[in-house]
């Protein structure tokens, strides 16, 4: 391929992008009161937001549904053709429908309108056809004012699907901002994602209740060793209830054994560490890794805002959660 042909191809690609950028500018200018009304409707929904579409519009609708679902708005996609054969039963009177059809005349989508209207479910239409069947039956019309596709035959949905997708993103993000979603909420529905892992708190990965190795200060060294062996954390807390008074580690035992004679019946209050390494349960799990590295330990006791013991976290727990 010579340089002239290469430049021609790049020029054609730039033309496509210019057309789609222009479509986005037009979409931006088309925003109005119905956008605000649709956003308020979604924000105050008791049920779910149901996305309906066919073909390329269906693919865009599926992506918009995923964006809403991951940002705090219960949402799902229903294929318009499948809805004709039973899937429409997933829609309840507490829901709202976001229907996509650039022409506004897609048979499978328009064929669902009477049933949706009988349910009393509000319809938000995303369409380029302001006088279309879909637009006429919609409670809220979000106009997609794209008349020129990037396709040279002006047939393949390109600029119109880009504008529709961007409008869906705008709707989802505006609702997200007014819903007050925080990064922690986003992480909760993305537990396997990198953001979810970074925003895991110590409380998300710690061991609690009966899984915390704990003995009283009067426990004998022999029984304390048994507890440490049973839990396999290489440590036991010392205290009563939620009050942490100290700890005993494998390292402590090695140092004691090196001294020679050991009284196995000796209460561990005489040999425990009075200030165990701890971390707050609301701290990020990544902070726990940092503290472990700084203190050269593999276990931290976890406390709440009042200093009460609530759990224990081991380096292995953090590594298994993908925290490093």
C-alpha positions as CSV (number, residue, x, y, z in Angstrom):
1,X,0.0,0.0,0.0
2,X,1.6,3.3,-1.1
3,X,1.6,6.5,0.9
4,X,-1.1,8.1,-1.1
5,X,-3.5,5.2,-0.5
6,X,-2.6,5.2,3.2
7,X,-3.4,8.9,3.4
8,X,-6.7,8.3,1.6
9,X,-7.7,5.8,4.2
10,X,-6.8,8.0,7.0
11,X,-8.7,10.9,5.4
12,X,-11.8,8.7,5.1
13,X,-11.4,7.7,8.8
14,X,-11.2,11.3,9.8
15,X,-14.3,12.1,7.8
16,X,-16.2,9.4,9.7
17,X,-15.0,10.8,13.0
18,X,-15.9,14.4,11.9
19,X,-19.4,13.2,11.1
20,X,-19.8,11.5,14.4
21,X,-18.4,14.5,16.3
22,X,-20.9,16.7,14.6
23,X,-23.6,14.3,15.6
24,X,-22.6,14.7,19.2
25,X,-22.6,18.5,18.9
26,X,-26.1,18.3,17.5
27,X,-27.2,15.9,20.3
28,X,-25.8,18.3,22.9
29,X,-27.8,21.2,21.4
30,X,-31.0,19.1,21.4
31,X,-31.0,18.7,25.2
32,X,-34.0,20.2,26.8
33,X,-36.7,19.9,29.5
34,X,-37.7,16.4,28.6
35,X,-34.2,15.2,29.4
36,X,-34.6,16.6,33.0
37,X,-38.0,15.1,33.3
38,X,-36.8,11.7,32.2
39,X,-33.8,11.9,34.6
40,X,-36.2,12.7,37.5
41,X,-38.5,9.8,36.5
42,X,-35.5,7.4,36.6
43,X,-34.2,8.8,39.8
44,X,-37.5,8.3,41.6
45,X,-38.4,4.9,40.2
46,X,-39.6,2.3,42.7
47,X,-38.9,-0.5,40.2
48,X,-36.4,-1.0,37.4
49,X,-35.5,0.8,34.2
50,X,-36.2,-1.6,31.3
51,X,-34.3,-1.0,28.0
52,X,-35.9,-2.2,24.8
53,X,-34.5,-2.2,21.3
54,X,-33.7,-4.2,18.2
55,X,-30.7,-4.5,16.0
56,X,-28.0,-1.9,16.5
57,X,-30.3,0.1,18.7
58,X,-30.7,-3.1,20.8
59,X,-27.0,-3.3,21.2
60,X,-26.8,0.3,22.3
61,X,-29.8,-0.3,24.7
62,X,-28.0,-3.2,26.3
63,X,-24.9,-1.1,26.9
64,X,-27.0,1.7,28.4
65,X,-28.7,-0.8,30.7
66,X,-25.3,-2.0,31.9
67,X,-24.2,1.5,32.6
68,X,-27.3,2.3,34.7
69,X,-27.0,-1.0,36.6
70,X,-23.4,-0.4,37.4
71,X,-24.1,3.2,38.7
72,X,-26.9,2.6,41.1
73,X,-30.0,2.3,39.0
74,X,-31.5,-1.2,38.8
75,X,-31.8,-1.8,35.0
76,X,-31.9,-4.6,32.5
77,X,-32.3,-5.0,28.7
78,X,-35.2,-6.8,27.0
79,X,-34.8,-7.8,23.4
80,X,-37.9,-6.5,21.6
81,X,-38.5,-9.7,19.6
82,X,-38.1,-11.9,22.7
83,X,-40.5,-9.6,24.6
84,X,-43.2,-10.5,22.0
85,X,-42.9,-14.1,23.2
86,X,-43.0,-13.8,27.0
87,X,-40.1,-11.6,28.2
88,X,-42.5,-8.7,28.5
89,X,-43.7,-10.4,31.7
90,X,-40.5,-9.1,33.3
91,X,-41.9,-5.6,33.3
92,X,-44.0,-4.5,36.3
93,X,-46.2,-1.4,37.0
94,X,-43.4,0.0,39.1
95,X,-40.9,0.1,36.2
96,X,-40.2,2.5,33.4
97,X,-39.3,1.7,29.8
98,X,-36.5,3.3,27.8
99,X,-37.3,2.4,24.2
100,X,-34.7,2.9,21.4
101,X,-35.5,3.0,17.7
102,X,-33.9,5.6,15.4
103,X,-36.8,5.5,13.0
104,X,-39.4,5.2,15.7
105,X,-41.2,2.7,13.5
106,X,-39.4,-0.6,14.4
107,X,-42.2,-3.2,14.3
108,X,-40.9,-5.3,17.2
109,X,-40.6,-2.2,19.4
110,X,-43.8,-0.5,18.4
111,X,-45.7,-3.7,18.7
112,X,-45.0,-3.7,22.4
113,X,-46.4,-0.2,23.1
114,X,-50.1,-1.2,23.7
115,X,-49.1,-3.7,26.3
116,X,-46.7,-1.4,28.0
117,X,-49.3,1.4,28.0
118,X,-51.9,-1.0,29.5
119,X,-49.5,-1.6,32.4
120,X,-49.4,2.1,33.1
121,X,-45.6,2.0,32.6
122,X,-44.1,5.4,31.6
123,X,-42.1,5.3,28.3
124,X,-39.0,7.2,27.5
125,X,-38.3,7.2,23.8
126,X,-34.9,7.7,22.2
127,X,-35.6,8.3,18.5
128,X,-34.8,10.4,15.5
129,X,-38.4,10.3,14.4
130,X,-40.3,13.1,16.2
131,X,-43.5,12.2,14.4
132,X,-43.0,8.5,14.6
133,X,-45.3,5.9,16.3
134,X,-42.8,5.5,19.1
135,X,-42.6,9.3,19.7
136,X,-46.4,9.7,19.7
137,X,-46.8,7.0,22.4
138,X,-43.9,8.1,24.6
139,X,-44.3,10.0,27.8
140,X,-40.9,11.6,27.3
141,X,-39.2,12.1,24.0
142,X,-35.4,12.3,23.8
143,X,-34.8,13.3,20.2
144,X,-31.8,12.0,18.4
145,X,-31.4,14.7,15.7
146,X,-29.0,12.8,13.5
147,X,-29.8,12.9,9.8
148,X,-26.4,12.0,8.3
149,X,-24.7,8.7,9.1
150,X,-21.0,8.2,8.6
151,X,-21.9,5.4,6.2
152,X,-21.3,6.8,2.6
153,X,-24.7,5.3,1.7
154,X,-26.3,7.0,4.7
155,X,-27.7,3.6,5.7
156,X,-25.6,1.8,8.3
157,X,-26.3,3.1,11.8
158,X,-23.1,4.9,12.9
159,X,-23.5,8.6,13.9
160,X,-27.0,7.9,15.1
161,X,-25.9,5.0,17.4
162,X,-23.0,7.1,18.7
163,X,-25.3,10.0,19.6
164,X,-27.8,7.6,21.2
165,X,-25.1,5.9,23.3
166,X,-23.7,9.3,24.4
167,X,-27.2,10.5,25.3
168,X,-27.7,7.3,27.4
169,X,-24.4,7.9,29.1
170,X,-25.4,11.5,29.9
171,X,-28.7,10.3,31.3
172,X,-27.1,7.7,33.5
173,X,-24.4,10.0,34.8
174,X,-26.8,12.8,35.7
175,X,-28.9,10.3,37.6
176,X,-25.8,8.9,39.3
177,X,-24.7,12.4,40.4
178,X,-28.2,13.2,41.9
179,X,-28.4,9.8,43.5
180,X,-25.2,10.6,45.4
181,X,-23.3,7.5,44.3
182,X,-19.8,7.3,45.9
183,X,-16.7,5.3,44.7
184,X,-17.5,2.8,47.4
185,X,-20.9,2.1,46.0
186,X,-19.5,1.7,42.5
187,X,-16.9,-0.7,43.8
188,X,-19.6,-2.8,45.5
189,X,-21.1,-3.7,42.1
190,X,-17.7,-4.2,40.5
191,X,-16.1,-6.6,43.0
192,X,-13.9,-8.3,40.4
193,X,-12.7,-5.1,38.8
194,X,-9.5,-3.2,39.7
195,X,-11.5,-0.3,41.2
196,X,-13.5,-2.7,43.3
197,X,-10.3,-4.3,44.6
198,X,-8.7,-0.9,45.3
199,X,-11.7,0.3,47.3
200,X,-12.2,-2.9,49.4
201,X,-12.0,-2.0,53.1
202,X,-10.4,-4.0,55.8
203,X,-13.9,-4.9,57.0
204,X,-14.5,-6.6,53.6
205,X,-11.7,-9.1,54.0
206,X,-11.2,-9.6,57.8
207,X,-12.1,-12.6,59.9
208,X,-14.8,-11.9,62.6
209,X,-16.5,-13.5,65.6
210,X,-15.4,-17.1,66.4
211,X,-12.7,-16.9,63.7
212,X,-10.6,-14.4,65.7
213,X,-7.9,-16.2,67.7
214,X,-8.4,-14.9,71.3
215,X,-7.4,-15.9,74.8
216,X,-7.6,-14.2,78.2
217,X,-4.6,-12.8,80.0
218,X,-4.7,-15.6,82.6
219,X,-4.6,-18.3,79.9
220,X,-1.6,-20.6,80.3
221,X,1.2,-20.5,77.7
222,X,0.3,-24.1,76.8
223,X,-3.3,-23.3,76.0
224,X,-2.3,-20.1,74.2
225,X,0.0,-22.2,71.9
226,X,-2.9,-24.6,71.3
227,X,-5.1,-21.6,70.2
228,X,-2.4,-20.3,67.9
229,X,-2.0,-23.7,66.3
230,X,-5.8,-24.1,65.8
231,X,-6.3,-20.8,64.0
232,X,-3.0,-20.9,62.0
233,X,-2.6,-17.1,61.9
234,X,0.7,-17.4,63.9
235,X,-0.7,-15.1,66.5
236,X,-3.4,-14.9,69.2
237,X,-5.0,-11.8,70.7
238,X,-5.1,-11.5,74.5
239,X,-8.1,-9.9,76.2
240,X,-11.8,-10.2,77.1
241,X,-14.7,-9.8,74.8
242,X,-14.0,-6.9,72.5
243,X,-11.2,-5.5,74.6
244,X,-7.8,-6.2,73.1
245,X,-5.1,-6.1,75.8
246,X,-2.1,-7.7,74.0
247,X,-1.0,-10.5,71.7
248,X,1.4,-13.4,71.5
249,X,3.1,-14.4,68.2
250,X,5.1,-17.3,66.8
251,X,8.2,-15.1,67.0
252,X,7.6,-14.6,70.8
253,X,7.5,-18.4,71.2
254,X,10.8,-18.9,69.4
255,X,12.5,-16.2,71.6
256,X,11.1,-17.8,74.8
257,X,12.2,-21.3,73.7
258,X,15.7,-20.0,73.0
259,X,16.0,-18.9,76.7
260,X,16.0,-22.5,77.9
261,X,13.5,-23.7,80.5
262,X,9.9,-22.7,79.8
263,X,7.0,-22.8,82.2
264,X,4.1,-24.0,80.0
265,X,1.7,-23.1,82.8
266,X,2.8,-19.5,83.0
267,X,-0.1,-17.0,82.4
268,X,0.6,-15.3,79.1
269,X,0.1,-11.8,80.6
270,X,3.7,-12.0,81.7
271,X,5.0,-12.4,78.2
272,X,2.4,-10.9,75.8
273,X,3.0,-7.8,73.7
274,X,0.9,-5.0,75.4
275,X,0.4,-3.0,72.2
276,X,-0.7,-5.3,69.2
277,X,-0.5,-3.9,65.7
278,X,-4.0,-2.9,64.6
279,X,-5.9,-1.0,61.9
280,X,-9.4,0.5,61.7
281,X,-12.1,-1.6,60.0
282,X,-13.0,1.3,57.7
283,X,-9.5,1.7,56.3
284,X,-8.8,0.5,52.8
285,X,-7.4,-2.9,52.4
286,X,-4.5,-1.4,50.5
287,X,-3.6,0.5,53.7
288,X,-3.5,-2.7,55.6
289,X,-0.8,-4.0,53.2
290,X,1.2,-0.8,53.7
291,X,1.1,-1.1,57.5
292,X,2.1,-4.7,57.3
293,X,5.1,-3.8,55.1
294,X,6.1,-1.0,57.4
295,X,5.7,-3.0,60.6
296,X,7.1,-6.2,59.1
297,X,4.1,-8.2,60.3
298,X,1.6,-10.5,58.5
299,X,-1.4,-10.1,60.8
300,X,-3.3,-7.0,62.0
301,X,-6.0,-6.9,64.5
302,X,-9.0,-4.8,63.4
303,X,-10.8,-2.3,65.6
304,X,-13.8,0.0,65.2
305,X,-14.1,3.7,65.8
306,X,-14.3,3.2,69.6
307,X,-11.3,0.8,69.7
308,X,-13.2,-2.4,70.2
309,X,-11.9,-5.5,68.5
310,X,-14.0,-6.5,65.5
311,X,-11.7,-8.8,63.5
312,X,-8.3,-9.9,62.3
313,X,-6.8,-9.7,58.8
314,X,-3.9,-11.8,57.5
315,X,-1.7,-10.9,54.5
316,X,-2.9,-14.1,52.8
317,X,-6.5,-12.7,52.9
318,X,-5.3,-9.5,51.2
319,X,-3.4,-11.4,48.5
320,X,-6.3,-13.7,47.8
321,X,-8.5,-10.6,47.4
322,X,-6.1,-9.3,44.7
323,X,-4.7,-6.6,47.0
324,X,-1.0,-5.9,46.7
